Amino acid sequence: MTQGTITVDTPAQTARSTYRNERPYPFCPGCGHGVILNQLDKALSQLNLDPHKVVLVSDIGCVGLSDQYFATNAFHGLHGRSVAYATGIKLMNPELTVIVLMGDGGAGIGGHHLINAARRNIGITVLLFNNLNFGMTGGEHSVTTPIGARTATTRDGNMERPLDVARTVAVNGATYVWRGTMFDKDLPQHLAEAIQHPGFALLDIWELCTAYFVPNNTFNKKKLLATQEELGFPTGLLHREERPEFAQSQWDRAHAQQGKALALSPRGLEVRYTSRLEQPFRLVVAGRAGGKVRSTVRTAATAGVLSGLWATQRDDYPVTVMTGHSVSELILSPEEILYTGIETPDALLVVAEEGLAKVRHYLDRMGEEHLLFVTPSFADVPTRARKVVIDPKSLGIRVTRQNETALVLFKALQHLDIYPLAALADAIRATQRPEIAQQNLRVLQAVENAP
């Protein structure tokens, strides 16, 4: 089977009587988890799905232990994130059957994942093992704990209204929603129907936590059913509709676009120049926000790639974006760059006080083998590095906040002679809008013509 760039080779599928392995469940006596999992096994056997194409996704909690007891693929992740993982798996290969096993604790922690997967109609099946409390960590109350229920954290009775997970996802775009209990004899049929449904499906399955909720509330099957009725939470098939499933729709759209240029498609850079570098070169540019530091360094990085080099860039700026410092780290190397951090730069370029304040620690580490490029304003900065003063006003072009970094950096690159300035010109044309490119090409020409 081939799906885009994904190729899966699987053996011919034969009828299976069980999808369980031989390992026994670890759950407490009377816990609903084992009951529901056995019903899931019946549903999978009824559907006779290829186990190579089934993925069980779980997170933390008692139910998070479940995936290891089935002869299918499995993914186990962080608490509340199982739906997010399942979404990624389904988007990568829509032909997989993806089933989420999550507790009400995970549903509360990852509620936004549930809502957004429902909204998009991601074709996954979510089994909510709803035992009304956090069973693994000591019986604390969860988002589904009924009003008045006693838990480890609500000893006088829960005061919060429980979240109706089923109707929440239904109103937000889920296309198959069912609610019932661990005691429903037709649960395997509902599970099979939900798994086959081509869209986001959720089954809200109420069950008993015999370790905590049952003894704290003298709870049993009868009270469980009565609680659903008292809360006004209807049971059975609550919602079903047909709507395009998101993952397959994305793949269909991508296939329809084959051979067409997409706006966000990566563009290759052809090597046109050569570089004299024989080892990695680390450059740090320290300026101010709004000074085009990041975009200018990105141009320098692109020119490196055009010259046959590997390039990495890391940027540091405040959340305010247009005020404060802007610092970019650039590594150019003839070999692949496996570590992008810079402990000591080979060259440091300072064009603004805001940037200098962020890079003074580099000055303490730099020695005579390093270079410090500065504008006249910072000519007196103490350093053991060799200092090169670049006066942008002497380059024959009006200096502005937007072009100062480019003037100084392009002049520094000319001094370093890592690659020809023609590579910078090509990088400017390849990555910038025409009006911006023209401005920077004039800056580069001024640098080339300056003495």
Kinemage of the C-alpha trace (Angstrom):
@kinemage 1
@onewidth
@group {chain A} dominant
@subgroup {mainchain}
@vectorlist {calphas} color= white
{ca met a 1} P 0.000 0.000 0.000
{ca thr a 2} L 1.295 3.459 -0.888
{ca gln a 3} L -0.018 6.722 0.587
{ca gly a 4} L 1.932 9.760 -0.537
{ca thr a 5} L 5.475 9.126 0.661
{ca ile a 6} L 4.337 6.421 3.090
{ca thr a 7} L 4.783 2.816 2.091
{ca val a 8} L 3.452 0.044 4.316
{ca asp a 9} L 3.969 -3.625 3.499
{ca thr a 10} L 1.709 -5.934 5.481
{ca pro a 11} L 0.978 -9.636 5.278
{ca ala a 12} L -2.355 -10.903 4.053
{ca gln a 13} L -5.007 -10.500 6.750
{ca thr a 14} L -6.677 -13.609 8.122
{ca ala a 15} L -9.617 -13.749 10.513
{ca arg a 16} L -8.607 -13.210 14.156
{ca ser a 17} L -10.498 -14.445 17.195
{ca thr a 18} L -8.756 -11.930 19.468
{ca tyr a 19} L -6.506 -8.877 19.330
{ca arg a 20} L -5.383 -9.403 22.915
{ca asn a 21} L -2.000 -10.781 23.817
{ca glu a 22} L -1.449 -13.216 26.659
{ca arg a 23} L -0.529 -10.656 29.317
{ca pro a 24} L -3.128 -10.229 32.100
{ca tyr a 25} L -4.572 -6.808 32.890
{ca pro a 26} L -3.159 -4.995 35.950
{ca phe a 27} L -6.431 -3.358 37.029
{ca cys a 28} L -8.137 -3.529 40.424
{ca pro a 29} L -10.829 -6.214 40.906
{ca gly a 30} L -14.125 -4.927 39.547
{ca cys a 31} L -12.530 -2.017 37.661
{ca gly a 32} L -14.385 -1.187 34.463
{ca his a 33} L -11.207 -0.823 32.383
{ca gly a 34} L -10.798 -4.544 31.778
{ca val a 35} L -14.475 -4.944 30.904
{ca ile a 36} L -14.343 -2.182 28.285
{ca leu a 37} L -11.068 -3.442 26.821
{ca asn a 38} L -12.552 -6.910 26.410
{ca gln a 39} L -15.471 -5.345 24.548
{ca leu a 40} L -13.009 -3.434 22.374
{ca asp a 41} L -11.309 -6.739 21.583
{ca lys a 42} L -14.668 -8.148 20.473
{ca ala a 43} L -15.279 -5.124 18.262
{ca leu a 44} L -11.866 -5.407 16.612
{ca ser a 45} L -12.418 -9.112 16.032
{ca gln a 46} L -15.827 -8.399 14.544
{ca leu a 47} L -14.278 -5.880 12.139
{ca asn a 48} L -11.312 -8.184 11.424
{ca leu a 49} L -8.956 -5.227 11.006
{ca asp a 50} L -5.328 -5.713 10.041
{ca pro a 51} L -3.473 -5.205 13.361
{ca his a 52} L -0.573 -3.656 11.435
{ca lys a 53} L -2.931 -0.832 10.480
{ca val a 54} L -4.454 -0.279 13.924
{ca val a 55} L -2.894 2.177 16.392
{ca leu a 56} L -3.969 2.420 20.024
{ca val a 57} L -2.990 5.776 21.538
{ca ser a 58} L -2.931 6.335 25.283
{ca asp a 59} L -1.586 8.717 27.905
{ca ile a 60} L -1.083 8.678 31.680
{ca gly a 61} L -3.548 7.114 34.128
{ca cys a 62} L -4.793 3.595 34.758
{ca val a 63} L -6.269 3.375 31.273
{ca gly a 64} L -2.929 4.576 29.930
{ca leu a 65} L -1.577 1.103 30.666
{ca ser a 66} L -4.006 -0.518 28.236
{ca asp a 67} L -2.275 -0.321 24.860
{ca gln a 68} L 0.403 -2.854 25.804
{ca tyr a 69} L -2.182 -5.653 26.081
{ca phe a 70} L -3.134 -5.650 22.407
{ca ala a 71} L -1.347 -7.091 19.375
{ca thr a 72} L -1.546 -3.811 17.460
{ca asn a 73} L 0.592 -0.709 17.072
{ca ala a 74} L 0.652 1.530 20.147
{ca phe a 75} L 1.688 5.048 21.131
{ca his a 76} L 1.932 6.109 24.773
{ca gly a 77} L 2.455 9.775 25.645
{ca leu a 78} L 1.921 12.585 28.129
{ca his a 79} L -1.222 13.037 30.208
{ca gly a 80} L -4.043 14.696 28.295
{ca arg a 81} L -2.182 14.657 24.994
{ca ser a 82} L -3.398 11.375 23.524
{ca val a 83} L -5.839 13.065 21.128
{ca ala a 84} L -3.069 15.367 19.886
{ca tyr a 85} L -0.795 12.390 19.194
{ca ala a 86} L -3.626 10.517 17.507
{ca thr a 87} L -4.376 13.542 15.332
{ca gly a 88} L -0.776 13.629 14.110
{ca ile a 89} L -0.772 9.905 13.356
{ca lys a 90} L -4.036 10.109 11.421
{ca leu a 91} L -2.910 13.169 9.460
{ca met a 92} L 0.281 11.377 8.477
{ca asn a 93} L -1.546 8.283 7.261
{ca pro a 94} L -5.353 8.456 6.958
{ca glu a 95} L -5.523 4.736 6.127
{ca leu a 96} L -4.631 3.807 9.702
{ca thr a 97} L -7.361 3.010 12.215
{ca val a 98} L -6.495 5.211 15.198
{ca ile a 99} L -8.189 4.578 18.550
{ca val a 100} L -7.619 6.752 21.626
{ca leu a 101} L -7.905 5.211 25.084
{ca met a 102} L -8.245 7.994 27.648
{ca gly a 103} L -9.662 8.589 31.106
{ca asp a 104} L -11.747 11.483 32.344
{ca gly a 105} L -8.590 12.926 33.893
{ca gly a 106} L -6.941 13.103 30.496
{ca ala a 107} L -10.120 14.515 28.976
{ca gly a 108} L -9.978 17.411 31.410
{ca ile a 109} L -6.268 18.077 30.996
{ca gly a 110} L -6.474 17.814 27.207
{ca gly a 111} L -9.971 19.131 26.667
{ca his a 112} L -8.835 21.613 24.024
{ca his a 113} L -7.348 18.731 22.014
{ca leu a 114} L -10.697 16.936 22.145
{ca ile a 115} L -12.669 19.971 21.031
{ca asn a 116} L -10.319 20.827 18.178
{ca ala a 117} L -10.110 17.269 16.891
{ca ala a 118} L -13.919 17.188 16.914
{ca arg a 119} L -14.100 20.596 15.227
{ca arg a 120} L -11.822 19.424 12.425
{ca asn a 121} L -13.557 16.028 12.212
{ca ile a 122} L -10.285 14.117 12.508
{ca gly a 123} L -11.031 10.473 11.752
{ca ile a 124} L -10.091 8.990 15.108
{ca thr a 125} L -12.175 7.060 17.632
{ca val a 126} L -11.953 8.247 21.250
{ca leu a 127} L -12.939 5.830 24.001
{ca leu a 128} L -13.493 7.837 27.185
{ca phe a 129} L -13.101 5.509 30.168
{ca asn a 130} L -15.175 7.716 32.465
{ca asn a 131} L -14.871 6.547 36.075
{ca leu a 132} L -15.602 10.029 37.471
{ca asn a 133} L -12.263 10.576 39.228
{ca phe a 134} L -8.475 10.367 38.891
{ca gly a 135} L -8.023 6.677 39.624
{ca met a 136} L -4.254 6.293 39.397
{ca thr a 137} L -3.146 9.180 41.599
{ca gly a 138} L -5.423 8.764 44.609
{ca gly a 139} L -9.045 9.387 43.636
{ca glu a 140} L -9.016 13.153 43.179
{ca his a 141} L -12.020 14.815 41.541
{ca ser a 142} L -11.992 15.285 37.763
{ca val a 143} L -13.981 17.363 35.297
{ca thr a 144} L -16.670 14.638 35.177
{ca thr a 145} L -17.091 14.111 38.934
{ca pro a 146} L -20.823 14.493 39.753
{ca ile a 147} L -22.086 17.223 42.074
{ca gly a 148} L -21.932 16.086 45.695
{ca ala a 149} L -19.533 13.200 45.067
{ca arg a 150} L -16.837 12.600 47.658
{ca thr a 151} L -13.279 12.253 46.400
{ca ala a 152} L -9.803 12.685 47.857
{ca thr a 153} L -10.022 16.412 47.097
{ca thr a 154} L -13.747 16.961 47.755
{ca arg a 155} L -14.274 15.342 51.144
{ca asp a 156} L -17.442 17.369 51.792
{ca gly a 157} L -18.822 16.704 48.334
{ca asn a 158} L -17.966 18.108 44.920
{ca met a 159} L -19.393 21.585 44.315
{ca glu a 160} L -18.619 21.791 40.578
{ca arg a 161} L -21.009 20.874 37.808
{ca pro a 162} L -19.508 17.997 35.797
{ca leu a 163} L -18.485 18.508 32.186
{ca asp a 164} L -20.724 16.791 29.638
{ca val a 165} L -17.862 15.650 27.397
{ca ala a 166} L -20.139 13.861 24.930
{ca arg a 167} L -22.415 16.785 24.134
{ca thr a 168} L -19.461 19.203 24.239
{ca val a 169} L -17.724 17.466 21.342
{ca ala a 170} L -21.052 16.925 19.578
{ca val a 171} L -21.868 20.632 19.489
{ca asn a 172} L -18.324 21.400 18.362
{ca gly a 173} L -18.239 19.208 15.261
{ca ala a 174} L -17.915 15.545 16.230
{ca thr a 175} L -19.760 13.384 13.737
{ca tyr a 176} L -20.411 10.321 15.930
{ca val a 177} L -21.148 10.574 19.662
{ca trp a 178} L -22.492 7.824 21.919
{ca arg a 179} L -22.836 7.537 25.684
{ca gly a 180} L -23.371 4.406 27.719
{ca thr a 181} L -21.792 2.302 30.441
{ca met a 182} L -19.488 -0.631 30.938
{ca phe a 183} L -22.587 -2.743 31.550
{ca asp a 184} L -24.168 -2.275 28.099
{ca lys a 185} L -24.324 -5.663 26.423
{ca asp a 186} L -24.313 -4.079 22.961
{ca leu a 187} L -21.141 -2.063 23.683
{ca pro a 188} L -19.061 -4.091 21.159
{ca gln a 189} L -21.498 -3.165 18.387
{ca his a 190} L -21.299 0.540 19.264
{ca leu a 191} L -17.507 0.319 19.413
{ca ala a 192} L -17.345 -1.334 16.011
{ca glu a 193} L -19.742 1.226 14.530
{ca ala a 194} L -17.691 4.127 15.915
{ca ile a 195} L -14.404 2.649 14.667
{ca gln a 196} L -15.861 2.264 11.186
{ca his a 197} L -17.304 5.770 11.179
{ca pro a 198} L -15.333 8.015 8.754
{ca gly a 199} L -14.911 10.972 11.085
{ca phe a 200} L -14.371 11.992 14.697
{ca ala a 201} L -16.130 9.539 16.995
{ca leu a 202} L -16.356 9.591 20.784
{ca leu a 203} L -17.861 7.033 23.119
{ca asp a 204} L -18.417 8.314 26.667
{ca ile a 205} L -18.341 5.047 28.608
{ca trp a 206} L -19.213 5.380 32.299
{ca glu a 207} L -17.645 2.769 34.563
{ca leu a 208} L -16.752 1.935 38.150
{ca cys a 209} L -13.499 2.824 39.922
{ca thr a 210} L -13.567 0.214 42.672
{ca ala a 211} L -10.426 1.527 44.373
{ca tyr a 212} L -11.662 5.047 45.134
{ca phe a 213} L -14.992 6.248 43.763
{ca val a 214} L -17.024 3.167 44.722
{ca pro a 215} L -15.967 3.066 48.398
{ca asn a 216} L -16.027 6.866 48.803
{ca asn a 217} L -19.590 7.084 47.498
{ca thr a 218} L -21.043 3.584 48.160
{ca phe a 219} L -21.401 3.510 44.396
{ca asn a 220} L -22.636 0.675 42.198
{ca lys a 221} L -24.246 -0.010 38.821
{ca lys a 222} L -27.657 1.195 39.940
{ca lys a 223} L -26.289 4.487 41.279
{ca leu a 224} L -24.193 4.985 38.173
{ca leu a 225} L -27.275 4.765 35.966
{ca ala a 226} L -29.254 6.962 38.343
{ca thr a 227} L -26.502 9.610 38.309
{ca gln a 228} L -26.672 9.913 34.537
{ca glu a 229} L -30.417 10.447 34.767
{ca glu a 230} L -30.161 12.942 37.655
{ca leu a 231} L -27.627 15.026 35.724
{ca gly a 232} L -29.809 15.002 32.626
{ca phe a 233} L -27.075 13.317 30.603
{ca pro a 234} L -28.850 11.326 27.874
{ca thr a 235} L -27.482 7.959 26.784
{ca gly a 236} L -27.363 6.083 23.519
{ca leu a 237} L -26.443 7.559 20.142
{ca leu a 238} L -26.471 11.303 20.796
{ca his a 239} L -25.318 12.592 17.431
{ca arg a 240} L -24.376 11.319 14.007
{ca glu a 241} L -23.759 13.145 10.747
{ca glu a 242} L -21.744 12.761 7.587
{ca arg a 243} L -19.071 15.361 6.934
{ca pro a 244} L -15.722 15.161 5.083
{ca glu a 245} L -13.017 13.663 7.272
{ca phe a 246} L -10.152 16.106 7.675
{ca ala a 247} L -7.068 13.892 7.253
{ca gln a 248} L -8.218 12.232 4.036
{ca ser a 249} L -9.404 15.586 2.700
{ca gln a 250} L -5.926 16.996 3.247
{ca trp a 251} L -4.323 14.095 1.396
{ca asp a 252} L -6.805 14.413 -1.462
{ca arg a 253} L -6.034 18.102 -1.718
{ca ala a 254} L -2.295 17.447 -1.711
{ca his a 255} L -2.629 14.827 -4.456
{ca ala a 256} L -4.741 17.227 -6.516
{ca gln a 257} L -1.980 19.812 -6.193
{ca gln a 258} L 0.771 17.473 -7.445
{ca gly a 259} L 2.721 19.184 -10.169
{ca lys a 260} L 1.499 22.607 -9.097
{ca ala a 261} L 3.619 25.147 -7.224
{ca leu a 262} L 2.363 25.573 -3.666
{ca ala a 263} L 2.882 28.859 -1.871
{ca leu a 264} L 4.641 27.190 1.057
{ca ser a 265} L 6.602 24.577 -0.872
{ca pro a 266} L 10.307 24.550 0.045
{ca arg a 267} L 12.550 26.070 -2.569
{ca gly a 268} L 15.936 24.521 -3.241
{ca leu a 269} L 19.074 26.656 -3.408
{ca glu a 270} L 21.556 25.797 -6.122
{ca val a 271} L 25.226 26.045 -5.176
{ca arg a 272} L 26.769 28.678 -7.447
{ca tyr a 273} L 29.821 29.858 -5.547
{ca thr a 274} L 32.693 28.480 -3.500
{ca ser a 275} L 33.854 29.273 0.010
{ca arg a 276} L 37.288 29.295 1.589
{ca leu a 277} L 35.995 27.931 4.907
{ca glu a 278} L 37.641 24.738 6.112
{ca gln a 279} L 36.016 24.663 9.544
{ca pro a 280} L 32.884 26.072 11.196
{ca phe a 281} L 32.699 29.848 11.566
{ca arg a 282} L 30.510 31.327 14.303
{ca leu a 283} L 29.177 34.864 13.992
{ca val a 284} L 26.945 36.806 16.394
{ca val a 285} L 25.194 40.004 15.326
{ca ala a 286} L 23.877 42.227 18.139
{ca gly a 287} L 21.505 45.055 17.270
{ca arg a 288} L 18.150 46.514 18.140
{ca ala a 289} L 14.590 45.457 17.383
{ca gly a 290} L 13.347 46.941 14.146
{ca gly a 291} L 16.890 47.077 12.781
{ca lys a 292} L 16.423 44.170 10.364
{ca val a 293} L 18.929 42.041 12.257
{ca arg a 294} L 17.230 38.693 11.705
{ca ser a 295} L 16.411 39.232 8.043
{ca thr a 296} L 19.931 40.505 7.286
{ca val a 297} L 21.543 37.531 9.004
{ca arg a 298} L 19.157 35.232 7.138
{ca thr a 299} L 20.438 36.747 3.904
{ca ala a 300} L 24.008 36.019 5.027
{ca ala a 301} L 23.006 32.433 5.862
{ca thr a 302} L 21.377 31.997 2.443
{ca ala a 303} L 24.514 33.291 0.749
{ca gly a 304} L 26.447 30.642 2.660
{ca val a 305} L 24.189 27.907 1.317
{ca leu a 306} L 24.618 29.292 -2.208
{ca ser a 307} L 28.354 28.961 -1.598
{ca gly a 308} L 28.143 25.274 -0.674
{ca leu a 309} L 28.093 25.731 3.115
{ca trp a 310} L 25.807 24.434 5.834
{ca ala a 311} L 24.126 27.256 7.754
{ca thr a 312} L 22.126 27.573 10.981
{ca gln a 313} L 20.578 30.667 12.555
{ca arg a 314} L 19.249 31.272 16.046
{ca asp a 315} L 17.496 34.489 17.034
{ca asp a 316} L 16.925 36.155 20.393
{ca tyr a 317} L 14.512 39.058 20.831
{ca pro a 318} L 11.918 40.140 23.424
{ca val a 319} L 8.228 39.390 23.123
{ca thr a 320} L 7.595 43.045 22.371
{ca val a 321} L 9.329 42.401 18.992
{ca met a 322} L 9.713 46.035 17.938
{ca thr a 323} L 11.489 47.297 21.056
{ca gly a 324} L 14.604 46.139 22.890
{ca his a 325} L 17.391 43.920 21.613
{ca ser a 326} L 17.684 41.714 18.549
{ca val a 327} L 20.536 39.198 18.475
{ca ser a 328} L 21.154 36.585 15.785
{ca glu a 329} L 23.667 33.739 15.874
{ca leu a 330} L 24.914 32.395 12.549
{ca ile a 331} L 27.053 29.311 12.015
{ca leu a 332} L 28.551 28.596 8.600
{ca ser a 333} L 30.348 25.314 8.057
{ca pro a 334} L 31.652 23.110 5.240
{ca glu a 335} L 30.312 20.116 7.207
{ca glu a 336} L 26.917 19.375 8.718
{ca ile a 337} L 26.213 21.402 11.888
{ca leu a 338} L 25.125 19.106 14.707
{ca tyr a 339} L 25.224 21.622 17.568
{ca thr a 340} L 23.779 25.075 16.944
{ca gly a 341} L 24.864 26.730 20.179
{ca ile a 342} L 27.681 29.274 20.245
{ca glu a 343} L 29.830 29.398 23.384
{ca thr a 344} L 32.398 31.797 21.949
{ca pro a 345} L 31.906 33.497 18.565
{ca asp a 346} L 34.704 33.720 16.044
{ca ala a 347} L 33.355 37.160 15.233
{ca leu a 348} L 30.974 39.451 17.118
{ca leu a 349} L 29.280 42.394 15.425
{ca val a 350} L 27.729 45.162 17.550
{ca val a 351} L 25.533 47.888 16.048
{ca ala a 352} L 23.301 48.957 18.965
{ca glu a 353} L 23.456 49.421 22.723
{ca glu a 354} L 20.452 47.125 23.214
{ca gly a 355} L 22.305 44.301 21.507
{ca leu a 356} L 25.559 44.967 23.347
{ca ala a 357} L 23.779 44.549 26.674
{ca lys a 358} L 22.805 41.000 25.661
{ca val a 359} L 26.236 39.865 24.397
{ca arg a 360} L 28.705 41.242 26.948
{ca his a 361} L 29.311 37.709 28.211
{ca tyr a 362} L 30.853 36.895 24.837
{ca leu a 363} L 33.345 39.755 25.205
{ca asp a 364} L 34.712 38.161 28.377
{ca arg a 365} L 35.470 34.929 26.495
{ca met a 366} L 36.933 36.364 23.304
{ca gly a 367} L 40.682 36.582 22.755
{ca glu a 368} L 43.151 37.788 20.162
{ca glu a 369} L 42.115 35.028 17.776
{ca his a 370} L 38.599 36.500 17.574
{ca leu a 371} L 37.226 39.570 15.792
{ca leu a 372} L 34.955 42.312 17.139
{ca phe a 373} L 33.224 44.468 14.515
{ca val a 374} L 31.785 47.702 15.922
{ca thr a 375} L 30.478 51.050 14.768
{ca pro a 376} L 32.324 54.160 16.017
{ca ser a 377} L 29.872 54.440 18.949
{ca phe a 378} L 31.376 51.272 20.443
{ca ala a 379} L 35.026 51.814 19.524
{ca asp a 380} L 35.961 52.027 23.206
{ca val a 381} L 34.343 48.757 24.259
{ca pro a 382} L 37.027 46.873 26.222
{ca thr a 383} L 37.993 43.543 24.678
{ca arg a 384} L 40.946 41.263 24.044
{ca ala a 385} L 39.591 40.482 20.579
{ca arg a 386} L 40.936 42.227 17.510
{ca lys a 387} L 38.698 45.207 16.931
{ca val a 388} L 37.524 46.379 13.501
{ca val a 389} L 35.658 49.690 13.435
{ca ile a 390} L 33.177 50.112 10.580
{ca asp a 391} L 31.652 53.556 10.059
{ca pro a 392} L 28.471 53.086 8.003
{ca lys a 393} L 28.394 56.836 7.313
{ca ser a 394} L 31.599 56.482 5.288
{ca leu a 395} L 30.051 54.044 2.799
{ca gly a 396} L 28.427 56.680 0.591
{ca ile a 397} L 24.761 55.980 1.382
{ca arg a 398} L 22.291 57.491 3.863
{ca val a 399} L 22.272 55.456 7.047
{ca thr a 400} L 18.854 54.550 8.512
{ca arg a 401} L 17.630 52.287 11.298
{ca gln a 402} L 16.561 49.795 8.638
{ca asn a 403} L 19.852 49.579 6.714
{ca glu a 404} L 22.518 50.086 9.388
{ca thr a 405} L 22.816 46.394 10.234
{ca ala a 406} L 23.092 45.467 6.559
{ca leu a 407} L 25.790 48.082 5.946
{ca val a 408} L 27.921 46.889 8.832
{ca leu a 409} L 27.331 43.154 8.314
{ca phe a 410} L 27.962 43.261 4.552
{ca lys a 411} L 31.180 45.218 5.173
{ca ala a 412} L 32.228 42.701 7.822
{ca leu a 413} L 31.554 39.799 5.433
{ca gln a 414} L 33.666 41.542 2.813
{ca his a 415} L 36.459 41.766 5.394
{ca leu a 416} L 36.082 38.102 6.385
{ca asp a 417} L 36.031 36.935 2.748
{ca ile a 418} L 34.076 33.784 3.599
{ca tyr a 419} L 32.290 33.824 0.240
{ca pro a 420} L 32.037 36.325 -2.634
{ca leu a 421} L 29.699 39.301 -2.237
{ca ala a 422} L 27.975 38.119 -5.404
{ca ala a 423} L 26.507 35.319 -3.272
{ca leu a 424} L 24.916 37.976 -1.068
{ca ala a 425} L 23.421 39.643 -4.118
{ca asp a 426} L 21.874 36.362 -5.265
{ca ala a 427} L 20.616 35.653 -1.736
{ca ile a 428} L 18.924 39.059 -1.638
{ca arg a 429} L 17.188 38.448 -4.970
{ca ala a 430} L 16.135 34.935 -4.007
{ca thr a 431} L 14.588 35.676 -0.620
{ca gln a 432} L 13.291 39.242 -0.552
{ca arg a 433} L 10.389 41.112 -2.086
{ca pro a 434} L 11.466 43.172 -5.111
{ca glu a 435} L 11.137 46.553 -3.368
{ca ile a 436} L 13.126 45.363 -0.321
{ca ala a 437} L 15.660 43.595 -2.525
{ca gln a 438} L 16.358 46.804 -4.432
{ca gln a 439} L 17.092 48.656 -1.194
{ca asn a 440} L 19.504 45.978 0.011
{ca leu a 441} L 21.192 45.664 -3.367
{ca arg a 442} L 21.934 49.398 -3.177
{ca val a 443} L 23.422 48.833 0.288
{ca leu a 444} L 25.574 46.012 -1.045
{ca gln a 445} L 26.703 48.137 -3.997
{ca ala a 446} L 27.711 50.937 -1.604
{ca val a 447} L 29.807 48.428 0.374
{ca glu a 448} L 31.477 47.130 -2.793
{ca asn a 449} L 32.300 50.622 -4.031
{ca ala a 450} L 33.614 51.926 -0.724
{ca pro a 451} L 37.390 52.077 -0.224
